[in-house]
Amino acid sequence: MRHLMSPLDLSVEELDQLLDLAGDIEKNPQKYAHACDGMKLATCFYEPSTRTRLSFEAAMLNLGGSVLGFASADSSSAAKGESVSDTIRIISCYADICAMRHPKEGAPLVASQKSSIPVINAGDGGHQHPTQTLTDLLTIRSLKGKLDNMTIGLCGDLKFGRTVHSLINALIRYPGIRFVLISPEELKIPDYIREDVLVKNNIPFEEVTRLDDAMPKLDILYMTRVQKERFFNEEDYVRLKNYYILDKEKMKLAKDDMYVLHPLPRVNEISVEVDDDPRAAYFRQAQYGVYVRMALILTLLKWR
């Protein structure tokens, strides 16, 4: 039995197979419409989510399965003090596979160690968000036709952004990847990512504060929101929340085949006027998230 805690749990070969499967699901959805008949997915979400939870549910329903679970800690026995370990033991009696989001780093890993069904980390604190990374990789590969030899711009909250940390770890396994890290001083990439991932693996990168300077170089721009829930005080959040706003003027600086991604939800960091630009790919990205989660569910159930 396999679980998915990190994108690195999959080898590059396994990852390519998963993305191939997701691509086939996109092209031939009816072929997979009954692949999970009679099977159940449990969604255990201890913090709020729209896209991740609903895309997991849509994925399982598209496969012919059914869904049960909870959408907040308040609506589960966690409110009574039940541990994650005990909860997953119970869930294992009811479902065939589980997707778990938790505000504490490592909570899904603890669950996987006590579970008798596959557990998918659907986000744990500021740590990992592997299925968002799989979504990002599928989106980039579908739009650009490859995952190598590109310059990727990561903009906004690079300190707390778990999607950014996971994406960096996944992309460095492909040749010719370069990063431009765009953030204010207070939200720069953590030292452990800079030193232990980028420097240690000799990955070319530069750190800048101005988005305008980076735009002409980029093949992909990955925007992120400044996350209010990760700040310890309101004052710092208010000061930084509108530090970067991508608008039509900035898009004029970019290549014609540069695509904009965003894990969503957005607040103010991408102006709605950009939505009509053919290079704006963030809503297509959300759709790719359903295909890749369908592929992941199928793969983990096969490995069970």
C-alpha contacts under 8 A as a table, 3 or more apart, distances in Angstrom:
res1	aa1	res2	aa2	distance
1	M	117	I	7.64
1	M	118	P	6.61
1	M	300	L	7.53
1	M	303	W	5.50
1	M	304	R	4.13
2	R	118	P	5.99
2	R	300	L	6.19
2	R	303	W	6.23
2	R	304	R	6.48
3	H	112	S	6.80
3	H	118	P	5.01
3	H	119	V	5.05
3	H	120	I	5.92
3	H	300	L	7.07
4	L	7	P	7.27
4	L	9	D	6.26
4	L	118	P	7.91
4	L	119	V	6.50
4	L	120	I	4.85
4	L	121	N	6.07
4	L	130	P	7.49
5	M	9	D	6.84
5	M	108	P	7.14
5	M	109	L	6.46
5	M	119	V	7.92
5	M	120	I	6.21
5	M	121	N	4.95
5	M	128	Q	7.61
5	M	130	P	6.76
6	S	9	D	5.44
6	S	10	L	7.99
6	S	121	N	7.47
6	S	128	Q	6.41
6	S	129	H	7.27
6	S	130	P	5.13
6	S	166	S	7.49
7	P	10	L	5.95
7	P	130	P	5.01
7	P	131	T	7.66
7	P	133	T	6.95
7	P	134	L	7.20
7	P	166	S	6.93
7	P	169	N	7.81
7	P	170	A	6.22
8	L	11	S	6.62
8	L	169	N	7.46
8	L	170	A	6.61
10	L	13	E	7.82
10	L	14	E	5.57
10	L	15	L	5.72
11	S	14	E	5.06
11	S	15	L	5.99
12	V	15	L	4.93
12	V	16	D	6.09
12	V	173	R	7.42
13	E	16	D	5.17
13	E	17	Q	6.28
14	E	17	Q	5.03
14	E	18	L	6.15
15	L	18	L	5.03
15	L	19	L	6.22
16	D	19	L	5.11
16	D	20	D	6.06
17	Q	20	D	5.01
17	Q	21	L	6.18
18	L	21	L	5.08
18	L	22	A	6.23
18	L	292	V	7.50
18	L	295	A	6.14
18	L	296	L	6.85
18	L	299	T	7.51
19	L	22	A	4.93
19	L	23	G	6.11
19	L	134	L	7.97
19	L	138	L	6.03
19	L	292	V	6.84
19	L	295	A	7.66
20	D	23	G	5.03
20	D	24	D	6.30
21	L	24	D	5.07
21	L	25	I	6.20
21	L	295	A	5.86
22	A	25	I	5.00
22	A	26	E	6.30
22	A	138	L	7.91
22	A	291	Y	5.12
22	A	292	V	5.02
22	A	294	M	7.14
22	A	295	A	5.18
23	G	26	E	5.14
23	G	27	K	6.45
23	G	291	Y	7.42
24	D	27	K	5.09
24	D	28	N	5.84
24	D	29	P	7.83
25	I	28	N	5.13
25	I	29	P	5.01
25	I	31	K	7.59
25	I	32	Y	6.90
25	I	291	Y	6.30
25	I	294	M	7.89
25	I	295	A	7.52
26	E	29	P	5.90
26	E	291	Y	6.23
28	N	31	K	5.59
28	N	32	Y	7.51
29	P	32	Y	5.61
29	P	33	A	6.40
30	Q	33	A	4.94
31	K	34	H	7.81
32	Y	35	A	5.10
32	Y	62	N	7.72
32	Y	63	L	5.75
33	A	36	C	7.90
33	A	62	N	5.76
33	A	63	L	4.68
33	A	64	G	5.50
34	H	37	D	5.19
34	H	62	N	7.98
34	H	63	L	5.38
34	H	64	G	4.56
34	H	65	G	7.60
35	A	63	L	5.33
35	A	64	G	6.34
35	A	65	G	7.95
35	A	298	L	7.78
36	C	39	M	5.41
36	C	60	M	7.42
36	C	63	L	5.22
36	C	64	G	5.18
36	C	65	G	4.86
36	C	298	L	7.78
37	D	63	L	7.14
37	D	64	G	4.75
37	D	65	G	4.93
38	G	64	G	7.55
38	G	65	G	5.78
38	G	66	S	7.38
39	M	65	G	5.00
39	M	66	S	6.39
39	M	95	A	7.32
39	M	96	D	6.15
40	K	60	M	7.85
40	K	65	G	5.71
40	K	66	S	4.85
40	K	67	V	5.46
40	K	68	L	7.20
40	K	94	Y	7.85
40	K	95	A	4.93
40	K	96	D	5.38
40	K	97	I	6.77
41	L	57	E	7.71
41	L	60	M	6.74
41	L	65	G	7.43
41	L	66	S	6.32
41	L	67	V	4.83
41	L	68	L	6.37
41	L	95	A	5.79
41	L	96	D	6.11
41	L	97	I	5.08
41	L	98	C	5.60
41	L	99	A	7.43
42	A	67	V	5.86
42	A	68	L	4.93
42	A	69	G	4.97
42	A	91	I	7.14
42	A	95	A	5.92
42	A	96	D	7.77
42	A	97	I	6.30
42	A	98	C	4.60
42	A	99	A	6.24
43	T	53	R	6.93
43	T	56	F	7.79
43	T	57	E	7.77
43	T	67	V	7.29
43	T	68	L	6.34
43	T	69	G	4.65
43	T	70	F	6.29
43	T	71	A	7.56
43	T	98	C	5.88
43	T	99	A	4.93
43	T	100	M	6.06
44	C	69	G	5.48
44	C	70	F	5.42
44	C	71	A	6.73
44	C	72	S	7.89
44	C	98	C	7.15
44	C	99	A	6.12
44	C	100	M	4.69
44	C	101	R	6.40
45	F	48	P	6.99
45	F	49	S	7.62
45	F	53	R	7.54
45	F	69	G	7.86
45	F	70	F	6.02
45	F	71	A	4.92
45	F	72	S	5.47
45	F	73	A	6.94
45	F	99	A	7.89
45	F	100	M	5.61
45	F	101	R	4.69
45	F	102	H	6.41
46	Y	70	F	7.90
46	Y	71	A	6.66
46	Y	72	S	4.61
46	Y	73	A	4.30
46	Y	74	D	7.91
46	Y	100	M	7.74
46	Y	101	R	5.83
46	Y	102	H	4.96
46	Y	103	P	6.94
47	E	71	A	7.20
47	E	72	S	5.34
47	E	73	A	6.59
47	E	101	R	6.66
47	E	102	H	6.07
47	E	103	P	6.41
48	P	71	A	6.71
48	P	72	S	6.27
49	S	52	T	6.06
49	S	53	R	5.88
49	S	71	A	7.68
50	T	53	R	5.74
50	T	54	L	5.90
51	R	54	L	5.36
51	R	55	S	5.63
51	R	264	L	7.93
51	R	286	A	7.27
52	T	55	S	5.26
52	T	56	F	6.18
52	T	122	A	7.10
52	T	132	Q	7.94
53	R	56	F	5.27
53	R	57	E	6.29
53	R	71	A	7.95
54	L	57	E	4.93
54	L	58	A	5.94
55	S	58	A	4.92
55	S	59	A	5.90
55	S	289	G	6.64
55	S	290	V	5.18
55	S	293	R	7.51
56	F	59	A	5.01
56	F	60	M	6.33
56	F	99	A	7.71
56	F	290	V	6.79
56	F	293	R	6.26
56	F	294	M	7.74
57	E	60	M	5.31
57	E	61	L	6.16
57	E	66	S	8.00
57	E	67	V	6.26
58	A	61	L	5.11
58	A	62	N	5.92
58	A	290	V	6.75
59	A	62	N	5.15
59	A	63	L	6.41
59	A	290	V	5.32
59	A	291	Y	6.94
59	A	293	R	6.04
59	A	294	M	4.82
60	M	63	L	5.08
60	M	64	G	6.55
60	M	65	G	5.24
60	M	66	S	6.34
60	M	67	V	7.03
60	M	294	M	6.56
60	M	297	I	7.60
61	L	64	G	5.09
61	L	65	G	5.13
61	L	66	S	5.76
61	L	67	V	7.41
62	N	65	G	7.37
62	N	294	M	7.79
63	L	294	M	7.06
70	F	73	A	7.64
70	F	75	S	6.38
70	F	76	S	6.50
71	A	75	S	7.09
72	S	75	S	5.52
72	S	76	S	6.98
73	A	76	S	5.29
73	A	77	S	7.53
73	A	78	A	5.71
73	A	79	A	6.20
74	D	77	S	7.69
74	D	78	A	6.96
74	D	79	A	5.24
75	S	78	A	7.98
75	S	79	A	7.21
76	S	79	A	6.09
76	S	80	K	8.00
77	S	80	K	5.10
77	S	81	G	6.65
77	S	82	E	5.59
77	S	87	T	7.84
78	A	81	G	4.90
78	A	82	E	4.69
78	A	83	S	6.63
78	A	84	V	7.76
79	A	82	E	7.29
82	E	86	D	6.59
82	E	87	T	6.76
83	S	86	D	5.31
83	S	87	T	6.22
84	V	87	T	5.00
84	V	88	I	6.17
84	V	107	A	7.01
84	V	110	V	7.41
84	V	111	A	6.06
85	S	88	I	5.49
85	S	89	R	6.43
85	S	110	V	6.67
85	S	111	A	5.33
85	S	114	K	6.03
85	S	115	S	7.93
86	D	89	R	5.15
86	D	90	I	6.43
87	T	90	I	5.21
87	T	91	I	6.15
88	I	91	I	4.82
88	I	92	S	5.92
88	I	111	A	5.87
88	I	114	K	6.99
88	I	115	S	5.84
89	R	92	S	5.19
89	R	93	C	6.91
89	R	114	K	6.61
89	R	115	S	5.83
89	R	116	S	7.43
90	I	93	C	5.40
90	I	94	Y	7.07
91	I	94	Y	5.23
91	I	95	A	6.09
91	I	98	C	7.82
92	S	95	A	5.60
92	S	96	D	6.95
92	S	97	I	7.76
92	S	115	S	6.35
92	S	116	S	5.85
92	S	117	I	5.81
95	A	98	C	7.17
95	A	117	I	7.72
96	D	117	I	5.83
96	D	118	P	7.44
96	D	301	L	7.88
97	I	117	I	5.36
97	I	118	P	5.04
97	I	119	V	6.17
97	I	120	I	8.00
97	I	297	I	7.77
97	I	301	L	7.42
98	C	117	I	7.14
98	C	118	P	6.30
98	C	119	V	4.85
98	C	120	I	6.12
99	A	119	V	5.84
99	A	120	I	4.62
99	A	121	N	6.12
99	A	122	A	5.83
100	M	108	P	6.18
100	M	119	V	7.11
100	M	120	I	6.16
100	M	121	N	5.40
100	M	122	A	5.18
100	M	123	G	7.29
101	R	108	P	7.25
101	R	121	N	6.33
101	R	122	A	4.67
101	R	123	G	4.86
101	R	124	D	5.84
102	H	105	E	7.40
102	H	107	A	6.38
102	H	108	P	7.15
102	H	122	A	7.92
102	H	123	G	6.42
102	H	124	D	4.91
102	H	125	G	6.43
103	P	123	G	7.80
103	P	124	D	5.36
103	P	125	G	4.22
103	P	126	G	7.91
104	K	107	A	5.75
104	K	124	D	5.70
104	K	125	G	5.08
105	E	108	P	7.96
105	E	124	D	4.80
105	E	125	G	5.02
105	E	126	G	6.99
105	E	127	H	5.85
106	G	109	L	5.11
106	G	110	V	6.35
106	G	124	D	6.50
107	A	110	V	5.13
107	A	111	A	6.30
107	A	124	D	6.81
108	P	111	A	4.87
108	P	112	S	6.13
108	P	119	V	7.28
108	P	120	I	7.45
108	P	121	N	5.58
108	P	124	D	7.07
109	L	112	S	5.04
109	L	113	Q	6.46
109	L	121	N	7.66
110	V	113	Q	5.31
110	V	114	K	6.85
111	A	114	K	5.39
111	A	115	S	5.97
111	A	119	V	7.41
112	S	115	S	5.03
112	S	118	P	7.19
112	S	119	V	5.60
115	S	118	P	7.22
115	S	119	V	7.40
117	I	304	R	7.51
118	P	300	L	6.59
118	P	301	L	7.37
118	P	304	R	7.01
121	N	124	D	6.98
121	N	128	Q	7.80
121	N	129	H	6.83
121	N	130	P	6.78
121	N	131	T	7.64
122	A	129	H	5.89
122	A	130	P	6.97
122	A	131	T	6.49
123	G	126	G	7.99
123	G	127	H	7.45
123	G	128	Q	5.68
123	G	129	H	4.33
123	G	130	P	7.23
123	G	162	R	7.90
124	D	127	H	5.67
124	D	128	Q	5.85
124	D	129	H	6.86
125	G	128	Q	7.42
125	G	162	R	7.61
126	G	160	F	5.39
126	G	161	G	6.18
126	G	162	R	4.82
126	G	230	R	7.95
127	H	162	R	5.15
127	H	165	H	7.56
128	Q	162	R	5.13
128	Q	163	T	6.78
128	Q	165	H	7.12
128	Q	166	S	5.75
129	H	132	Q	5.60
129	H	133	T	6.52
129	H	162	R	5.97
129	H	163	T	5.65
129	H	166	S	6.40
130	P	133	T	4.95
130	P	134	L	6.26
130	P	163	T	7.78
130	P	166	S	6.43
131	T	134	L	4.90
131	T	135	T	6.13
131	T	289	G	7.72
131	T	292	V	7.76
131	T	293	R	6.98
132	Q	135	T	4.90
132	Q	136	D	6.12
132	Q	163	T	6.58
132	Q	263	P	7.12
132	Q	289	G	7.16
133	T	136	D	4.91
133	T	137	L	6.13
133	T	163	T	6.47
133	T	166	S	6.14
133	T	167	L	5.38
133	T	170	A	7.55
134	L	137	L	5.12
134	L	138	L	6.15
134	L	289	G	7.78
134	L	292	V	6.64
135	T	138	L	5.20
135	T	139	T	6.10
135	T	285	Q	6.77
135	T	286	A	7.72
135	T	288	Y	5.96
135	T	289	G	4.77
135	T	292	V	6.05
136	D	139	T	5.07
136	D	140	I	6.14
136	D	167	L	7.58
136	D	261	L	7.84
136	D	285	Q	6.93
137	L	140	I	5.19
137	L	141	R	6.03
137	L	147	L	7.32
138	L	141	R	5.16
138	L	142	S	5.94
138	L	288	Y	6.83
138	L	292	V	7.27
139	T	142	S	5.16
139	T	143	L	6.10
139	T	284	R	7.74
139	T	285	Q	5.66
139	T	288	Y	6.34
140	I	143	L	5.23
140	I	144	K	5.75
140	I	145	G	7.45
140	I	146	K	7.24
140	I	147	L	6.81
140	I	220	I	7.88
141	R	144	K	5.32
141	R	145	G	4.77
141	R	146	K	4.73
141	R	147	L	5.63
142	S	145	G	5.44
142	S	146	K	7.59
143	L	259	Y	7.93
144	K	147	L	7.68
147	L	150	M	7.50
147	L	171	L	7.49
147	L	174	Y	6.59
148	D	174	Y	5.28
148	D	175	P	5.34
148	D	176	G	5.62
148	D	177	I	5.89
149	N	174	Y	7.91
149	N	175	P	6.15
149	N	176	G	3.94
149	N	177	I	5.15
149	N	178	R	7.69
150	M	176	G	6.40
150	M	177	I	5.16
150	M	178	R	6.28
150	M	218	L	7.84
150	M	219	D	6.02
150	M	220	I	7.79
151	T	177	I	6.04
151	T	178	R	4.67
151	T	179	F	5.66
151	T	180	V	7.24
151	T	217	K	7.00
151	T	218	L	5.25
151	T	219	D	5.38
151	T	220	I	6.73
152	I	177	I	7.40
152	I	178	R	6.17
152	I	179	F	4.90
152	I	180	V	6.22
152	I	218	L	5.91
152	I	219	D	6.07
152	I	220	I	4.94
152	I	221	L	6.10
152	I	222	Y	7.36
153	G	179	F	5.78
153	G	180	V	4.64
153	G	181	L	6.02
153	G	182	I	7.03
153	G	214	A	7.43
153	G	218	L	6.07
153	G	219	D	7.83
153	G	220	I	6.07
153	G	221	L	4.65
153	G	222	Y	5.89
154	L	158	L	7.45
154	L	164	V	7.15
154	L	179	F	7.31
154	L	180	V	6.30
154	L	181	L	5.15
154	L	182	I	5.91
154	L	221	L	6.16
154	L	222	Y	4.86
154	L	223	M	6.21
154	L	224	T	7.80
155	C	158	L	7.01
155	C	181	L	6.31
155	C	182	I	4.56
155	C	183	S	5.83
155	C	211	L	7.60
155	C	221	L	7.37
155	C	222	Y	6.13
155	C	223	M	4.96
155	C	224	T	6.12
155	C	244	Y	8.00
156	G	182	I	6.39
156	G	183	S	5.05
156	G	184	P	7.51
156	G	187	L	7.35
156	G	223	M	6.32
156	G	224	T	5.21
156	G	225	R	6.23
156	G	226	V	6.45
156	G	243	Y	7.81
156	G	244	Y	6.75
157	D	160	F	6.09
157	D	161	G	5.62
157	D	183	S	6.60
157	D	187	L	5.38
157	D	188	K	7.30
157	D	224	T	6.07
157	D	225	R	6.33
157	D	226	V	5.22
157	D	227	Q	7.32
158	L	161	G	5.25
158	L	164	V	6.40
158	L	165	H	7.70
158	L	181	L	7.79
158	L	183	S	6.70
158	L	187	L	5.63
158	L	188	K	5.41
158	L	189	I	4.78
158	L	190	P	7.56
159	K	186	E	7.96
159	K	187	L	4.77
159	K	188	K	5.29
159	K	189	I	4.76
159	K	190	P	5.50
160	F	187	L	7.51
160	F	227	Q	7.71
160	F	230	R	6.84
161	G	164	V	5.36
161	G	165	H	6.59
161	G	224	T	7.48
161	G	227	Q	7.94
162	R	165	H	5.11
162	R	166	S	6.13
163	T	166	S	5.28
163	T	167	L	6.06
163	T	263	P	7.39
164	V	167	L	5.14
164	V	168	I	6.18
165	H	168	I	5.37
165	H	169	N	6.40
165	H	193	I	7.14
166	S	169	N	5.24
166	S	170	A	6.27
167	L	170	A	5.11
167	L	171	L	6.03
168	I	171	L	5.30
168	I	172	I	6.19
169	N	172	I	5.81
169	N	173	R	7.56
169	N	197	V	7.04
170	A	173	R	6.12
171	L	174	Y	5.67
171	L	177	I	7.02
172	I	175	P	7.27
172	I	177	I	6.45
172	I	198	L	7.93
172	I	201	N	7.90
172	I	203	I	7.01
174	Y	177	I	6.55
177	I	203	I	7.20
177	I	204	P	7.49
178	R	203	I	6.53
178	R	204	P	5.08
178	R	205	F	5.69
179	F	203	I	7.93
179	F	204	P	6.49
179	F	205	F	4.56
179	F	206	E	6.61
180	V	205	F	5.58
180	V	206	E	5.06
180	V	207	E	6.00
180	V	208	V	7.27
180	V	214	A	7.04
181	L	188	K	7.90
181	L	189	I	7.64
181	L	205	F	7.20
181	L	206	E	6.06
181	L	207	E	4.65
181	L	208	V	6.17
182	I	188	K	7.91
182	I	207	E	6.00
182	I	208	V	5.01
182	I	209	T	5.31
182	I	210	R	6.78
182	I	211	L	6.37
182	I	214	A	7.79
183	S	186	E	7.91
183	S	187	L	5.91
183	S	188	K	5.64
183	S	207	E	7.70
183	S	208	V	6.67
183	S	209	T	5.17
183	S	210	R	7.77
184	P	187	L	5.49
184	P	188	K	6.38
184	P	209	T	5.54
184	P	240	L	7.99
184	P	243	Y	7.56
185	E	188	K	5.51
185	E	209	T	7.56
189	I	193	I	6.62
189	I	194	R	6.56
190	P	193	I	5.51
190	P	194	R	6.37
191	D	194	R	4.96
191	D	195	E	5.75
191	D	196	D	7.72
192	Y	195	E	5.39
192	Y	196	D	5.19
192	Y	197	V	7.07
193	I	196	D	5.54
193	I	197	V	5.01
193	I	198	L	6.46
194	R	197	V	5.89
194	R	198	L	5.14
194	R	199	V	6.14
195	E	198	L	5.92
195	E	199	V	4.89
195	E	200	K	6.05
196	D	199	V	6.35
196	D	200	K	5.26
196	D	201	N	7.78
197	V	200	K	5.50
197	V	201	N	5.97
198	L	201	N	5.43
198	L	202	N	6.07
198	L	203	I	5.01
198	L	204	P	7.44
198	L	205	F	7.55
199	V	202	N	5.03
199	V	203	I	6.21
200	K	203	I	7.84
208	V	211	L	7.66
208	V	213	D	7.98
208	V	214	A	7.67
210	R	213	D	5.62
210	R	214	A	7.04
211	L	214	A	5.32
211	L	215	M	6.30
211	L	244	Y	7.36
212	D	215	M	5.47
212	D	216	P	7.99
212	D	250	K	6.38
212	D	253	L	7.29
213	D	216	P	7.27
214	A	217	K	5.77
214	A	218	L	6.82
215	M	218	L	5.68
215	M	221	L	7.96
215	M	250	K	7.42
215	M	251	M	7.72
215	M	253	L	5.80
215	M	254	A	5.11
215	M	255	K	7.96
216	P	253	L	5.54
216	P	254	A	4.73
216	P	255	K	6.15
217	K	254	A	7.55
217	K	255	K	7.84
218	L	221	L	6.47
218	L	254	A	7.13
218	L	255	K	7.31
218	L	258	M	6.47
219	D	255	K	7.34
219	D	257	D	7.00
219	D	258	M	4.59
219	D	259	Y	6.69
220	I	258	M	5.42
220	I	259	Y	5.06
220	I	260	V	6.05
220	I	261	L	7.33
221	L	258	M	7.28
221	L	259	Y	6.27
221	L	260	V	4.84
221	L	261	L	6.15
222	Y	260	V	5.98
222	Y	261	L	4.75
222	Y	262	H	5.64
223	M	260	V	7.21
223	M	261	L	6.18
223	M	262	H	5.01
223	M	263	P	7.81
223	M	269	E	7.50
223	M	270	I	7.88
224	T	262	H	5.94
224	T	263	P	6.92
224	T	264	L	7.54
224	T	266	R	7.46
224	T	269	E	7.44
225	R	241	K	7.56
225	R	264	L	7.78
225	R	265	P	7.58
225	R	266	R	5.95
225	R	267	V	6.62
225	R	268	N	7.89
225	R	269	E	6.30
226	V	237	Y	7.45
226	V	240	L	7.17
226	V	241	K	5.36
227	Q	230	R	5.62
227	Q	231	F	7.16
227	Q	237	Y	7.88
228	K	231	F	5.57
228	K	234	E	7.85
228	K	237	Y	6.06
231	F	234	E	7.11
231	F	236	D	7.32
231	F	237	Y	6.40
233	N	236	D	5.97
233	N	237	Y	6.87
234	E	237	Y	5.18
234	E	238	V	6.18
235	E	238	V	5.30
235	E	239	R	6.25
236	D	239	R	5.16
236	D	240	L	6.32
237	Y	240	L	5.33
237	Y	241	K	5.66
238	V	241	K	5.47
238	V	242	N	7.83
239	R	242	N	7.49
239	R	243	Y	7.78
240	L	243	Y	5.20
241	K	244	Y	7.89
241	K	268	N	7.94
242	N	245	I	6.48
242	N	268	N	6.54
242	N	269	E	6.57
244	Y	269	E	5.73
245	I	268	N	6.46
245	I	269	E	4.25
245	I	270	I	5.49
245	I	271	S	6.66
246	L	250	K	6.16
246	L	251	M	7.29
246	L	269	E	5.95
246	L	270	I	4.68
246	L	271	S	5.98
246	L	274	V	7.66
247	D	250	K	5.49
247	D	251	M	6.33
247	D	270	I	6.42
247	D	271	S	5.28
247	D	273	E	6.77
247	D	274	V	5.98
248	K	251	M	4.98
248	K	252	K	6.43
248	K	273	E	6.72
248	K	274	V	5.96
249	E	252	K	5.33
249	E	253	L	7.33
250	K	253	L	5.49
250	K	254	A	7.30
251	M	254	A	5.33
251	M	274	V	7.93
254	A	258	M	6.41
255	K	258	M	5.13
256	D	279	R	7.74
257	D	279	R	6.96
258	M	279	R	6.36
259	Y	279	R	4.62
259	Y	280	A	5.99
259	Y	281	A	6.23
260	V	279	R	6.10
260	V	280	A	4.98
260	V	281	A	5.56
260	V	282	Y	6.66
261	L	280	A	6.99
261	L	281	A	5.57
261	L	282	Y	4.76
261	L	285	Q	7.08
262	H	265	P	7.93
262	H	266	R	7.57
262	H	282	Y	5.28
262	H	285	Q	7.89
263	P	282	Y	7.15
263	P	285	Q	7.85
263	P	286	A	7.77
264	L	282	Y	7.61
266	R	269	E	6.46
266	R	270	I	6.93
267	V	270	I	7.50
268	N	271	S	6.39
270	I	274	V	6.92
271	S	274	V	5.73
271	S	275	D	7.64
272	V	275	D	5.37
273	E	276	D	6.48
273	E	277	D	7.92
274	V	277	D	5.36
274	V	280	A	6.65
275	D	278	P	7.93
275	D	280	A	5.83
276	D	280	A	7.17
277	D	280	A	5.47
278	P	281	A	7.50
280	A	283	F	7.88
281	A	284	R	5.28
281	A	285	Q	5.99
282	Y	285	Q	4.76
282	Y	286	A	6.47
283	F	286	A	5.11
283	F	287	Q	6.68
284	R	287	Q	5.10
284	R	288	Y	6.30
285	Q	288	Y	5.03
285	Q	289	G	6.36
286	A	289	G	5.06
286	A	290	V	7.18
287	Q	290	V	5.55
287	Q	291	Y	7.09
288	Y	291	Y	5.19
288	Y	292	V	6.26
289	G	292	V	5.29
289	G	293	R	6.11
290	V	293	R	5.25
290	V	294	M	6.15
291	Y	294	M	5.13
291	Y	295	A	6.30
292	V	295	A	5.00
292	V	296	L	6.13
293	R	296	L	4.88
293	R	297	I	6.05
294	M	297	I	5.27
294	M	298	L	6.28
295	A	298	L	5.24
295	A	299	T	6.10
296	L	299	T	5.00
296	L	300	L	6.07
297	I	300	L	5.37
297	I	301	L	6.09
298	L	301	L	5.30
298	L	302	K	6.12
299	T	302	K	5.14
299	T	303	W	6.31
300	L	303	W	5.01
300	L	304	R	6.14
301	L	304	R	5.03
